[in-house]
Amino acid sequence: MTSSISNNGDSVSPASAALAQKIDQYSAKVGVIGLGYVGVPTMVACAQAGFTVTGIDVDQERVDSINAGVSYIQDVESNTLAHMVQSKCLYATSDYGVVKSLDILVICVPTPVDKHKEPELNALQSAVDNLSLNLGQQQLIILQSTTYPGTTEELVMTQLQQSGQKVGQDFFLAFSPERIDYGNQEFVVRNIPKVVGGVTQQCTELTTLFFSKFVGQVIPVNSPKIAEMTKLLENVFRSVNIALVNELSEVCHRMDIDIWEVINAASSKPFGFMPFYPGIGVGGHCIPVDPFYLSWKAKEYDCYVNFIELAARINDNQPYYAVSRIVDILGDHGKPIKNARLLLLGVSFKKDVQDTRNSPALRVAELLVERGADITYSDQNVPQISLSGKQFNSMDLAQAALHDFDATVILVNHSCFNLEAVVNANHLVIDAVDATRSLGPRPTVVKL
């Protein structure tokens, strides 16, 4: 995309033309607010493209780690980060005063839900407050944090305009949802298409121009609300379909039908079907959260998205169902849950990642402890966890004496696990995620 900013009904301001030129020449100074699983890869991608990037975070430990060239994010290697720091194209700070000297600000702060399943936007509000106090001139501000439709204009734009500056004239504002799939090395920032919705046409064009410098495909849409809803649709789609197979798995269990074989057979259909798989629940930063953002906002319009909310609650309840099945399986083998010695394999929210945010495996572990089980866990990705106020350290599976346990429960199918050795140990294995299918039927393995 060239630096020309088309009219399309908006007058072309000198600010937009000057900023577009800076972007084209890679002289625009970029700031990334929030140095987490989205912020750090975004910061690195910008720096790799040729921009000078400043990371901003209120967590001084994160700031110090970045400046030392030590990555705490699985998707970014420390040697990559260290090279950029040494080359002085990237550094981090906790001082929002640097905002005045930057041209582009990308907001990547967390947007979780609270215990009532309502949006918890303290981090975003704090970031916007600090931006407003330090707003410079002719800046482009891009919100990437997942949120409900209307946030960009109702919260961010409203707050920033209280500084006396006008959107589309003195500063430019857009929403572009993050699509990071944590731990996925195939799809990274540069090859995941970016959806962009600006408050004005010039906001959209500037944001499209910026992302086109380091992302292969940029898709402009007509408003921030469309971009915000796009992100929710993507994850609500997954939530609903996961809930469907979670319910079907319970039905199939009662009918003595292998749900996994059913799904594999259905996947042979070359059209009209997409496989989703049952499990112990959903985790991570998006799928357990996004449906509740949508249902909360929908109520403002007297809309009640019962189907979407029901799916989210089915997935939320899945750890409880998993625990009830574990209790039943132990009972069938003459082992009560109270004081049962259980080895849990995997506690991260999905396979081969270090991330435990909203991990259903952790919730299962917590519920088992509450039921009186004596648990040990193994997960080389997560060396330590805290459950019910007690600290647990990961056990090396290769060193585990499996016969010291009443059962091994596979909660996450990490590639590092030697499941054949686990199964061959000839003791009870409870497989919650169909991890042992390739090993064939074994009398000591019970599927959840």
C-alpha positions as a Markdown table, in Angstrom:
| # | Residue | x | y | z |
|---|---|---|---|---|
| 1 | Met | 0.0 | 0.0 | 0.0 |
| 2 | Thr | 1.3 | 3.4 | -0.9 |
| 3 | Ser | 1.4 | 6.5 | 1.3 |
| 4 | Ser | -1.4 | 8.2 | -0.5 |
| 5 | Ile | -4.5 | 8.6 | 1.7 |
| 6 | Ser | -7.7 | 8.5 | -0.3 |
| 7 | Asn | -10.5 | 10.9 | 0.2 |
| 8 | Asn | -13.7 | 8.7 | 0.2 |
| 9 | Gly | -15.7 | 11.6 | 1.7 |
| 10 | Asp | -13.2 | 12.6 | 4.3 |
| 11 | Ser | -11.0 | 15.6 | 3.9 |
| 12 | Val | -7.3 | 14.6 | 3.9 |
| 13 | Ser | -5.6 | 16.2 | 6.9 |
| 14 | Pro | -1.9 | 17.1 | 6.9 |
| 15 | Ala | -1.6 | 14.9 | 10.0 |
| 16 | Ser | -2.7 | 11.8 | 8.2 |
| 17 | Ala | -0.4 | 12.5 | 5.2 |
| 18 | Ala | 2.6 | 13.1 | 7.4 |
| 19 | Leu | 2.0 | 10.0 | 9.4 |
| 20 | Ala | 1.5 | 7.9 | 6.3 |
| 21 | Gln | 4.8 | 9.1 | 5.0 |
| 22 | Lys | 6.5 | 8.1 | 8.2 |
| 23 | Ile | 5.0 | 4.7 | 8.1 |
| 24 | Asp | 6.0 | 4.3 | 4.4 |
| 25 | Gln | 9.6 | 5.2 | 5.3 |
| 26 | Tyr | 9.6 | 3.1 | 8.5 |
| 27 | Ser | 10.5 | 6.2 | 10.5 |
| 28 | Ala | 7.3 | 6.0 | 12.5 |
| 29 | Lys | 8.1 | 5.2 | 16.2 |
| 30 | Val | 5.9 | 2.5 | 17.5 |
| 31 | Gly | 4.8 | 1.8 | 21.1 |
| 32 | Val | 3.2 | -1.4 | 22.3 |
| 33 | Ile | 1.3 | -1.2 | 25.5 |
| 34 | Gly | 1.0 | -4.5 | 27.4 |
| 35 | Leu | 3.9 | -6.9 | 27.1 |
| 36 | Gly | 2.1 | -10.2 | 27.3 |
| 37 | Tyr | 1.5 | -13.1 | 24.9 |
| 38 | Val | 0.1 | -10.6 | 22.3 |
| 39 | Gly | 2.2 | -7.5 | 23.0 |
| 40 | Val | 5.7 | -9.1 | 22.8 |
| 41 | Pro | 5.2 | -11.0 | 19.5 |
| 42 | Thr | 3.6 | -7.8 | 18.1 |
| 43 | Met | 6.6 | -5.7 | 19.3 |
| 44 | Val | 9.1 | -8.2 | 17.8 |
| 45 | Ala | 7.2 | -8.3 | 14.4 |
| 46 | Cys | 7.3 | -4.5 | 14.2 |
| 47 | Ala | 11.0 | -4.4 | 15.0 |
| 48 | Gln | 11.7 | -7.1 | 12.4 |
| 49 | Ala | 9.9 | -5.1 | 9.8 |
| 50 | Gly | 12.2 | -2.1 | 10.4 |
| 51 | Phe | 10.4 | 0.0 | 12.9 |
| 52 | Thr | 11.9 | 1.3 | 16.2 |
| 53 | Val | 9.6 | -0.1 | 19.0 |
| 54 | Thr | 9.1 | 0.8 | 22.6 |
| 55 | Gly | 7.3 | -1.6 | 24.9 |
| 56 | Ile | 5.3 | -0.2 | 27.8 |
| 57 | Asp | 4.1 | -2.2 | 30.8 |
| 58 | Val | 3.4 | -1.4 | 34.4 |
| 59 | Asp | 5.1 | -4.7 | 35.4 |
| 60 | Gln | 8.7 | -3.7 | 36.0 |
| 61 | Glu | 9.8 | -7.4 | 36.0 |
| 62 | Arg | 8.6 | -7.7 | 32.4 |
| 63 | Val | 10.3 | -4.5 | 31.5 |
| 64 | Asp | 13.6 | -5.5 | 33.0 |
| 65 | Ser | 13.3 | -9.0 | 31.3 |
| 66 | Ile | 12.7 | -7.4 | 27.9 |
| 67 | Asn | 15.6 | -5.0 | 28.3 |
| 68 | Ala | 17.9 | -7.9 | 29.3 |
| 69 | Gly | 16.9 | -9.7 | 26.1 |
| 70 | Val | 15.3 | -12.5 | 28.1 |
| 71 | Ser | 11.9 | -13.7 | 26.7 |
| 72 | Tyr | 9.2 | -15.0 | 29.0 |
| 73 | Ile | 6.8 | -15.6 | 26.1 |
| 74 | Gln | 7.0 | -19.1 | 24.5 |
| 75 | Asp | 6.4 | -17.7 | 21.0 |
| 76 | Val | 9.5 | -15.4 | 21.1 |
| 77 | Glu | 13.0 | -16.8 | 21.5 |
| 78 | Ser | 15.4 | -15.0 | 23.8 |
| 79 | Asn | 18.2 | -14.8 | 21.2 |
| 80 | Thr | 15.8 | -13.0 | 18.8 |
| 81 | Leu | 14.8 | -10.5 | 21.5 |
| 82 | Ala | 18.3 | -10.0 | 22.7 |
| 83 | His | 19.5 | -9.2 | 19.1 |
| 84 | Met | 16.9 | -6.5 | 18.8 |
| 85 | Val | 17.7 | -5.0 | 22.1 |
| 86 | Gln | 21.4 | -4.9 | 21.3 |
| 87 | Ser | 20.6 | -3.3 | 17.9 |
| 88 | Lys | 18.6 | -0.6 | 19.7 |
| 89 | Cys | 15.5 | -1.1 | 17.7 |
| 90 | Leu | 13.5 | -2.3 | 20.7 |
| 91 | Tyr | 13.4 | -1.5 | 24.4 |
| 92 | Ala | 10.8 | -1.4 | 27.2 |
| 93 | Thr | 9.8 | 1.0 | 29.9 |
| 94 | Ser | 7.2 | 1.4 | 32.6 |
| 95 | Asp | 7.1 | 5.2 | 32.0 |
| 96 | Tyr | 4.1 | 6.4 | 30.0 |
| 97 | Gly | 5.9 | 9.7 | 29.5 |
| 98 | Val | 7.4 | 8.2 | 26.4 |
| 99 | Val | 4.0 | 8.2 | 24.7 |
| 100 | Lys | 4.4 | 11.8 | 23.6 |
| 101 | Ser | 7.4 | 10.9 | 21.5 |
| 102 | Leu | 5.7 | 8.0 | 19.7 |
| 103 | Asp | 3.7 | 8.0 | 16.4 |
| 104 | Ile | 1.8 | 4.7 | 16.7 |
| 105 | Leu | 0.5 | 3.1 | 19.9 |
| 106 | Val | -0.8 | -0.5 | 19.9 |
| 107 | Ile | -2.8 | -1.5 | 22.9 |
| 108 | Cys | -2.4 | -5.2 | 23.9 |
| 109 | Val | -3.6 | -5.3 | 27.5 |
| 110 | Pro | -5.6 | -8.2 | 29.0 |
| 111 | Thr | -9.4 | -8.1 | 29.0 |
| 112 | Pro | -10.6 | -10.9 | 31.3 |
| 113 | Val | -14.0 | -11.4 | 32.9 |
| 114 | Asp | -14.7 | -11.1 | 36.6 |
| 115 | Lys | -16.2 | -13.8 | 38.9 |
| 116 | His | -19.7 | -12.8 | 37.7 |
| 117 | Lys | -18.6 | -13.3 | 34.0 |
| 118 | Glu | -18.8 | -9.6 | 33.2 |
| 119 | Pro | -16.1 | -7.6 | 31.4 |
| 120 | Glu | -13.2 | -6.6 | 33.6 |
| 121 | Leu | -11.6 | -3.7 | 31.9 |
| 122 | Asn | -9.4 | -2.2 | 34.6 |
| 123 | Ala | -6.2 | -2.8 | 32.6 |
| 124 | Leu | -7.7 | -1.2 | 29.5 |
| 125 | Gln | -9.1 | 1.7 | 31.4 |
| 126 | Ser | -5.7 | 2.3 | 33.1 |
| 127 | Ala | -3.9 | 2.2 | 29.7 |
| 128 | Val | -6.3 | 4.7 | 28.1 |
| 129 | Asp | -6.1 | 7.0 | 31.1 |
| 130 | Asn | -2.3 | 7.0 | 30.9 |
| 131 | Leu | -2.5 | 7.5 | 27.1 |
| 132 | Ser | -4.9 | 10.5 | 27.6 |
| 133 | Leu | -2.5 | 12.2 | 30.0 |
| 134 | Asn | 0.4 | 11.8 | 27.7 |
| 135 | Leu | -1.1 | 12.1 | 24.2 |
| 136 | Gly | 1.1 | 13.7 | 21.6 |
| 137 | Gln | 0.3 | 15.0 | 18.2 |
| 138 | Gln | -0.8 | 13.2 | 15.0 |
| 139 | Gln | -0.7 | 9.8 | 16.6 |
| 140 | Leu | -2.3 | 6.5 | 15.5 |
| 141 | Ile | -3.8 | 4.4 | 18.3 |
| 142 | Ile | -4.8 | 0.8 | 17.6 |
| 143 | Leu | -6.7 | -1.3 | 20.1 |
| 144 | Gln | -6.0 | -5.1 | 19.8 |
| 145 | Ser | -7.4 | -6.4 | 23.1 |
| 146 | Thr | -10.5 | -8.5 | 22.6 |
| 147 | Thr | -13.6 | -6.7 | 23.9 |
| 148 | Tyr | -17.3 | -6.1 | 23.3 |
| 149 | Pro | -18.5 | -4.1 | 20.2 |
| 150 | Gly | -18.4 | -0.4 | 20.9 |
| 151 | Thr | -15.4 | -0.4 | 23.2 |
| 152 | Thr | -13.1 | 1.5 | 20.8 |
| 153 | Glu | -15.5 | 4.4 | 20.4 |
| 154 | Glu | -17.4 | 4.4 | 23.7 |
| 155 | Leu | -14.4 | 3.9 | 26.0 |
| 156 | Val | -11.2 | 4.7 | 24.1 |
| 157 | Met | -12.3 | 7.5 | 21.8 |
| 158 | Thr | -14.4 | 9.2 | 24.4 |
| 159 | Gln | -11.6 | 9.2 | 26.9 |
| 160 | Leu | -9.0 | 10.4 | 24.5 |
| 161 | Gln | -11.2 | 13.2 | 23.1 |
| 162 | Gln | -11.5 | 14.6 | 26.6 |
| 163 | Ser | -7.9 | 15.8 | 26.1 |
| 164 | Gly | -9.3 | 18.3 | 23.6 |
| 165 | Gln | -8.0 | 16.4 | 20.6 |
| 166 | Lys | -10.4 | 15.2 | 17.9 |
| 167 | Val | -10.4 | 11.8 | 16.3 |
| 168 | Gly | -9.7 | 11.7 | 12.6 |
| 169 | Gln | -8.1 | 15.1 | 12.8 |
| 170 | Asp | -5.6 | 15.3 | 15.8 |
| 171 | Phe | -5.3 | 11.6 | 16.3 |
| 172 | Phe | -6.4 | 8.4 | 14.6 |
| 173 | Leu | -8.1 | 5.4 | 16.2 |
| 174 | Ala | -8.9 | 1.9 | 15.0 |
| 175 | Phe | -9.6 | -1.6 | 16.3 |
| 176 | Ser | -7.7 | -4.6 | 14.9 |
| 177 | Pro | -8.3 | -7.8 | 16.9 |
| 178 | Glu | -5.4 | -10.0 | 17.9 |
| 179 | Arg | -5.4 | -13.5 | 16.5 |
| 180 | Ile | -2.4 | -15.0 | 18.3 |
| 181 | Asp | -2.6 | -18.8 | 18.7 |
| 182 | Tyr | -0.2 | -19.2 | 21.6 |
| 183 | Gly | 2.3 | -21.9 | 21.0 |
| 184 | Asn | 1.5 | -22.2 | 17.3 |
| 185 | Gln | 4.7 | -21.9 | 15.2 |
| 186 | Glu | 2.9 | -22.3 | 11.9 |
| 187 | Phe | 0.7 | -19.2 | 12.2 |
| 188 | Val | 2.5 | -16.1 | 13.6 |
| 189 | Val | 2.0 | -12.4 | 13.4 |
| 190 | Arg | 3.2 | -12.0 | 9.8 |
| 191 | Asn | 1.0 | -14.7 | 8.2 |
| 192 | Ile | -2.2 | -14.3 | 10.2 |
| 193 | Pro | -4.5 | -11.9 | 8.3 |
| 194 | Lys | -5.4 | -8.7 | 10.1 |
| 195 | Val | -8.9 | -7.2 | 10.3 |
| 196 | Val | -8.9 | -3.4 | 10.6 |
| 197 | Gly | -11.8 | -1.1 | 11.5 |
| 198 | Gly | -11.1 | 2.6 | 12.0 |
| 199 | Val | -13.3 | 5.3 | 13.5 |
| 200 | Thr | -12.9 | 7.3 | 10.2 |
| 201 | Gln | -11.8 | 6.2 | 6.7 |
| 202 | Gln | -8.4 | 7.8 | 7.3 |
| 203 | Cys | -8.1 | 5.9 | 10.6 |
| 204 | Thr | -8.7 | 2.7 | 8.7 |
| 205 | Glu | -6.3 | 3.5 | 5.9 |
| 206 | Leu | -3.5 | 4.5 | 8.2 |
| 207 | Thr | -3.9 | 1.3 | 10.2 |
| 208 | Thr | -4.1 | -0.8 | 7.1 |
| 209 | Leu | -0.9 | 0.9 | 5.8 |
| 210 | Phe | 0.9 | 0.2 | 9.1 |
| 211 | Phe | 0.0 | -3.5 | 9.3 |
| 212 | Ser | 0.7 | -4.1 | 5.7 |
| 213 | Lys | 4.4 | -3.4 | 6.5 |
| 214 | Phe | 4.7 | -6.6 | 8.4 |
| 215 | Val | 1.5 | -8.7 | 7.9 |
| 216 | Gly | 0.8 | -10.5 | 4.7 |
| 217 | Gln | -2.9 | -9.7 | 4.4 |
| 218 | Val | -4.9 | -6.8 | 5.8 |
| 219 | Ile | -8.7 | -6.8 | 5.6 |
| 220 | Pro | -10.3 | -3.3 | 6.1 |
| 221 | Val | -13.9 | -3.3 | 7.4 |
| 222 | Asn | -16.3 | -0.3 | 7.7 |
| 223 | Ser | -16.1 | 0.3 | 11.5 |
| 224 | Pro | -14.5 | -0.6 | 14.8 |
| 225 | Lys | -17.7 | -2.4 | 15.8 |
| 226 | Ile | -17.5 | -4.7 | 12.8 |
| 227 | Ala | -13.9 | -5.6 | 13.7 |
| 228 | Glu | -14.8 | -6.1 | 17.3 |
| 229 | Met | -17.7 | -8.4 | 16.5 |
| 230 | Thr | -15.5 | -10.3 | 14.0 |
| 231 | Lys | -13.2 | -11.4 | 16.8 |
| 232 | Leu | -16.2 | -12.4 | 19.0 |
| 233 | Leu | -17.8 | -14.4 | 16.1 |
| 234 | Glu | -14.5 | -16.3 | 15.6 |
| 235 | Asn | -14.4 | -17.5 | 19.2 |
| 236 | Val | -18.1 | -17.9 | 19.8 |
| 237 | Phe | -18.2 | -20.2 | 16.8 |
| 238 | Arg | -15.6 | -22.4 | 18.5 |
| 239 | Ser | -17.3 | -22.2 | 21.9 |
| 240 | Val | -20.6 | -23.3 | 20.5 |
| 241 | Asn | -19.2 | -26.2 | 18.5 |
| 242 | Ile | -17.0 | -27.4 | 21.4 |
| 243 | Ala | -20.1 | -27.3 | 23.7 |
| 244 | Leu | -22.0 | -29.3 | 21.1 |
| 245 | Val | -19.4 | -32.2 | 21.1 |
| 246 | Asn | -19.1 | -32.0 | 24.9 |
| 247 | Glu | -22.8 | -32.7 | 25.2 |
| 248 | Leu | -22.6 | -35.4 | 22.6 |
| 249 | Ser | -19.7 | -37.0 | 24.4 |
| 250 | Glu | -21.9 | -37.4 | 27.5 |
| 251 | Val | -24.7 | -38.9 | 25.4 |
| 252 | Cys | -22.3 | -41.2 | 23.7 |
| 253 | His | -20.9 | -42.4 | 27.0 |
| 254 | Arg | -24.3 | -43.4 | 28.2 |
| 255 | Met | -25.0 | -45.2 | 24.9 |
| 256 | Asp | -21.5 | -46.9 | 25.0 |
| 257 | Ile | -20.5 | -45.2 | 21.8 |
| 258 | Asp | -16.9 | -43.9 | 21.1 |
| 259 | Ile | -17.4 | -40.2 | 20.4 |
| 260 | Trp | -13.9 | -39.8 | 19.1 |
| 261 | Glu | -14.5 | -42.5 | 16.5 |
| 262 | Val | -17.8 | -40.8 | 15.6 |
| 263 | Ile | -16.0 | -37.5 | 15.0 |
| 264 | Asn | -13.3 | -39.1 | 12.9 |
| 265 | Ala | -15.9 | -40.9 | 10.8 |
| 266 | Ala | -17.9 | -37.7 | 10.3 |
| 267 | Ser | -14.7 | -35.9 | 9.3 |
| 268 | Ser | -14.6 | -38.0 | 6.2 |
| 269 | Lys | -17.4 | -35.9 | 4.7 |
| 270 | Pro | -15.7 | -33.4 | 2.3 |
| 271 | Phe | -18.3 | -30.6 | 2.8 |
| 272 | Gly | -20.5 | -29.2 | 5.5 |
| 273 | Phe | -18.6 | -30.6 | 8.5 |
| 274 | Met | -15.7 | -29.3 | 10.6 |
| 275 | Pro | -14.4 | -31.5 | 13.4 |
| 276 | Phe | -14.4 | -30.2 | 17.0 |
| 277 | Tyr | -13.4 | -32.4 | 19.9 |
| 278 | Pro | -14.7 | -32.9 | 23.5 |
| 279 | Gly | -12.5 | -32.4 | 26.5 |
| 280 | Ile | -12.3 | -31.3 | 30.1 |
| 281 | Gly | -13.3 | -27.7 | 29.3 |
| 282 | Val | -11.9 | -24.7 | 27.4 |
| 283 | Gly | -9.0 | -22.5 | 28.5 |
| 284 | Gly | -6.8 | -19.7 | 27.4 |
| 285 | His | -7.5 | -16.0 | 26.9 |
| 286 | Cys | -10.4 | -16.0 | 24.4 |
| 287 | Ile | -12.9 | -18.9 | 24.2 |
| 288 | Pro | -13.8 | -19.0 | 27.9 |
| 289 | Val | -14.2 | -15.2 | 27.9 |
| 290 | Asp | -15.5 | -13.8 | 24.6 |
| 291 | Pro | -19.1 | -15.3 | 24.7 |
| 292 | Phe | -19.6 | -13.5 | 28.0 |
| 293 | Tyr | -18.4 | -10.2 | 26.6 |
| 294 | Leu | -21.0 | -10.5 | 23.9 |
| 295 | Ser | -23.9 | -11.6 | 26.1 |
| 296 | Trp | -23.1 | -8.7 | 28.5 |
| 297 | Lys | -23.2 | -6.1 | 25.8 |
| 298 | Ala | -26.2 | -7.7 | 24.1 |
| 299 | Lys | -28.3 | -7.0 | 27.2 |
| 300 | Glu | -27.9 | -3.3 | 26.6 |
| 301 | Tyr | -30.0 | -3.8 | 23.4 |
| 302 | Asp | -32.6 | -6.0 | 25.1 |
| 303 | Cys | -31.0 | -9.0 | 23.4 |
| 304 | Tyr | -30.4 | -12.2 | 25.3 |
| 305 | Val | -28.1 | -14.6 | 23.5 |
| 306 | Asn | -29.3 | -17.6 | 25.4 |
| 307 | Phe | -27.9 | -20.1 | 22.9 |
| 308 | Ile | -24.4 | -18.6 | 23.1 |
| 309 | Glu | -24.4 | -18.2 | 26.8 |
| 310 | Leu | -25.6 | -21.8 | 27.3 |
| 311 | Ala | -22.7 | -23.1 | 25.2 |
| 312 | Ala | -20.3 | -21.1 | 27.3 |
| 313 | Arg | -21.7 | -22.5 | 30.5 |
| 314 | Ile | -21.7 | -26.0 | 29.2 |
| 315 | Asn | -17.9 | -25.6 | 28.6 |
| 316 | Asp | -17.5 | -24.0 | 32.0 |
| 317 | Asn | -19.2 | -27.0 | 33.6 |
| 318 | Gln | -17.1 | -29.5 | 31.8 |
| 319 | Pro | -14.4 | -29.8 | 34.5 |
| 320 | Tyr | -17.1 | -30.8 | 37.0 |
| 321 | Tyr | -18.3 | -33.5 | 34.6 |
| 322 | Ala | -14.7 | -34.7 | 34.1 |
| 323 | Val | -14.3 | -35.0 | 37.9 |
| 324 | Ser | -17.5 | -36.8 | 38.3 |
| 325 | Arg | -16.4 | -39.3 | 35.7 |
| 326 | Ile | -13.0 | -39.7 | 37.4 |
| 327 | Val | -14.7 | -40.4 | 40.7 |
| 328 | Asp | -17.0 | -43.0 | 39.0 |
| 329 | Ile | -14.0 | -44.7 | 37.3 |
| 330 | Leu | -12.1 | -44.9 | 40.5 |
| 331 | Gly | -15.2 | -46.3 | 42.3 |
| 332 | Asp | -15.5 | -49.0 | 39.6 |
| 333 | His | -12.0 | -50.0 | 40.4 |
| 334 | Gly | -12.7 | -50.1 | 44.2 |
| 335 | Lys | -10.8 | -46.9 | 44.9 |
| 336 | Pro | -12.7 | -44.0 | 46.7 |
| 337 | Ile | -11.7 | -40.5 | 45.7 |
| 338 | Lys | -10.9 | -39.5 | 49.2 |
| 339 | Asn | -7.1 | -40.0 | 49.7 |
| 340 | Ala | -6.8 | -41.5 | 46.2 |
| 341 | Arg | -3.2 | -41.0 | 45.0 |
| 342 | Leu | -3.5 | -39.5 | 41.5 |
| 343 | Leu | -0.8 | -38.5 | 39.0 |
| 344 | Leu | -2.1 | -35.8 | 36.7 |
| 345 | Leu | -0.5 | -35.4 | 33.3 |
| 346 | Gly | -0.6 | -31.8 | 32.0 |
| 347 | Val | -2.0 | -28.7 | 33.6 |
| 348 | Ser | -1.6 | -26.0 | 30.9 |
| 349 | Phe | -4.7 | -24.9 | 29.0 |
| 350 | Lys | -3.7 | -26.8 | 25.8 |
| 351 | Lys | -1.1 | -29.1 | 24.3 |
| 352 | Asp | 2.6 | -28.1 | 24.3 |
| 353 | Val | 2.2 | -24.6 | 25.9 |
| 354 | Gln | 3.3 | -23.1 | 29.2 |
| 355 | Asp | 0.1 | -21.0 | 29.5 |
| 356 | Thr | -2.3 | -21.9 | 32.4 |
| 357 | Arg | -4.8 | -19.0 | 32.0 |
| 358 | Asn | -8.3 | -20.4 | 32.5 |
| 359 | Ser | -6.9 | -23.9 | 32.3 |
| 360 | Pro | -9.6 | -26.5 | 32.7 |
| 361 | Ala | -6.9 | -29.0 | 33.7 |
| 362 | Leu | -6.0 | -26.8 | 36.7 |
| 363 | Arg | -9.7 | -26.6 | 37.6 |
| 364 | Val | -10.0 | -30.4 | 37.4 |
| 365 | Ala | -7.0 | -30.6 | 39.7 |
| 366 | Glu | -8.5 | -28.1 | 42.1 |
| 367 | Leu | -11.8 | -30.0 | 42.3 |
| 368 | Leu | -10.0 | -33.3 | 42.9 |
| 369 | Val | -8.1 | -31.7 | 45.8 |
| 370 | Glu | -11.4 | -30.4 | 47.2 |
| 371 | Arg | -12.8 | -33.9 | 47.0 |
| 372 | Gly | -10.0 | -35.2 | 49.1 |
| 373 | Ala | -7.7 | -36.7 | 46.5 |
| 374 | Asp | -3.9 | -36.7 | 47.0 |
| 375 | Ile | -2.6 | -35.4 | 43.7 |
| 376 | Thr | 0.8 | -35.1 | 42.1 |
| 377 | Tyr | 1.3 | -33.7 | 38.6 |
| 378 | Ser | 3.7 | -33.8 | 35.8 |
| 379 | Asp | 4.1 | -31.0 | 33.2 |
| 380 | Gln | 7.6 | -29.9 | 32.2 |
| 381 | Asn | 6.0 | -26.7 | 30.6 |
| 382 | Val | 4.6 | -25.7 | 34.0 |
| 383 | Pro | 7.2 | -26.3 | 36.8 |
| 384 | Gln | 5.0 | -25.1 | 39.7 |
| 385 | Ile | 1.3 | -24.5 | 40.4 |
| 386 | Ser | -0.8 | -23.4 | 43.4 |
| 387 | Leu | -4.0 | -25.1 | 44.3 |
| 388 | Ser | -6.2 | -24.2 | 47.3 |
| 389 | Gly | -3.3 | -22.3 | 48.8 |
| 390 | Lys | -0.8 | -25.2 | 48.5 |
| 391 | Gln | 2.2 | -25.3 | 46.2 |
| 392 | Phe | 2.9 | -28.3 | 43.9 |
| 393 | Asn | 6.0 | -28.9 | 41.9 |
| 394 | Ser | 6.0 | -30.9 | 38.7 |
| 395 | Met | 7.3 | -34.4 | 38.9 |
| 396 | Asp | 9.5 | -35.8 | 36.1 |
| 397 | Leu | 7.4 | -38.4 | 34.5 |
| 398 | Ala | 10.4 | -40.5 | 33.6 |
| 399 | Gln | 11.2 | -40.7 | 37.4 |
| 400 | Ala | 7.7 | -41.4 | 38.5 |
| 401 | Ala | 6.9 | -44.8 | 40.1 |
| 402 | Leu | 3.5 | -45.2 | 38.6 |
| 403 | His | 2.5 | -48.1 | 40.9 |
| 404 | Asp | 2.8 | -45.7 | 43.8 |
| 405 | Phe | -0.4 | -44.1 | 42.4 |
| 406 | Asp | -4.0 | -45.4 | 42.3 |
| 407 | Ala | -4.3 | -43.9 | 38.8 |
| 408 | Thr | -2.7 | -41.7 | 36.2 |
| 409 | Val | -5.1 | -39.1 | 34.7 |
| 410 | Ile | -4.2 | -37.7 | 31.3 |
| 411 | Leu | -5.6 | -34.2 | 31.2 |
| 412 | Val | -3.3 | -32.6 | 28.5 |
| 413 | Asn | -1.7 | -34.6 | 25.7 |
| 414 | His | 1.8 | -33.0 | 25.7 |
| 415 | Ser | 4.1 | -34.3 | 23.0 |
| 416 | Cys | 6.8 | -34.9 | 25.7 |
| 417 | Phe | 4.8 | -37.6 | 27.5 |
| 418 | Asn | 5.9 | -41.2 | 26.9 |
| 419 | Leu | 2.3 | -42.5 | 27.0 |
| 420 | Glu | 3.4 | -46.0 | 25.9 |
| 421 | Ala | 5.5 | -46.3 | 29.0 |
| 422 | Val | 2.6 | -45.1 | 31.1 |
| 423 | Val | 0.1 | -47.5 | 29.6 |
| 424 | Asn | 2.6 | -50.4 | 29.7 |
| 425 | Ala | 3.1 | -49.9 | 33.5 |
| 426 | Asn | -0.1 | -52.0 | 33.9 |
| 427 | His | -1.9 | -49.7 | 36.3 |
| 428 | Leu | -5.1 | -47.7 | 35.9 |
| 429 | Val | -4.9 | -44.9 | 33.3 |
| 430 | Ile | -7.8 | -42.5 | 32.9 |
| 431 | Asp | -7.6 | -40.8 | 29.5 |
| 432 | Ala | -9.6 | -37.6 | 29.4 |
| 433 | Val | -8.4 | -36.5 | 25.9 |
| 434 | Asp | -8.1 | -39.6 | 23.8 |
| 435 | Ala | -4.4 | -39.4 | 24.0 |
| 436 | Thr | -3.8 | -43.2 | 23.9 |
| 437 | Arg | -5.9 | -44.0 | 20.8 |
| 438 | Ser | -2.8 | -44.7 | 18.7 |
| 439 | Leu | -1.7 | -47.3 | 21.2 |
| 440 | Gly | -4.8 | -49.4 | 20.7 |
| 441 | Pro | -7.2 | -50.7 | 23.3 |
| 442 | Arg | -5.7 | -51.6 | 26.7 |
| 443 | Pro | -7.5 | -53.2 | 29.6 |
| 444 | Thr | -6.0 | -50.7 | 32.1 |
| 445 | Val | -7.0 | -47.6 | 30.1 |
| 446 | Val | -10.4 | -46.1 | 30.6 |
| 447 | Lys | -11.6 | -43.2 | 28.5 |
| 448 | Leu | -13.4 | -40.3 | 30.2 |
